[in-house]
Amino acid sequence: MVHNNIQGAVARYLRDLQEQGSLKGTDIANITGVSPPTVSRWSAGTHVPHARTQRMLSDLHYIVARLNEYYTPGEIRLWLYAPHPQLEGQRAIDFIAKDKSEDVIGIVDRLDADAYV
């Protein structure tokens, strides 16, 4: 039962990332370091990612949901892939892939405070 709940949550997160963040399966594969067919199996609910990957997907889902308050899906994708001055010119997507989501969440928090657009 727990396994099915995780499969359903992962599939929903992937669907949300596509709809809210314009992220494709290849984007998710690149971020998580797996093949696109593996992401397809996660989406279909036939496989479950490792715990570290689940956390990474959860962080990405959280960030995209927060950015959805300010940007369109296409803009969110661009935001994730653009170099950010607050990340020393690096891309937010790379920070998420390196398990440094808290740095990206800090930037989103500043969006909420109208300190960075």
HELIX and SHEET records of a PDB file:
HELIX    1   1 VAL A    2  GLY A   21  1                                  20    
HELIX    2   2 GLY A   25  THR A   32  1                                   8    
HELIX    3   3 PRO A   36  ALA A   44  1                                   9    
HELIX    4   4 ALA A   51  LEU A   67  1                                  17    
HELIX    5   5 PRO A   73  TYR A   81  1                                   9    
HELIX    6   6 PRO A   85  LEU A   87  5                                   3    
HELIX    7   7 ALA A   92  ALA A   97  1                                   6    
HELIX    8   8 SER A  101  ASP A  112  1                                  12    
SHEET    1   A 2 PRO A  83  HIS A  84  0                                        
SHEET    2   A 2 GLN A  90  ARG A  91 -1                                        
END                                                                             
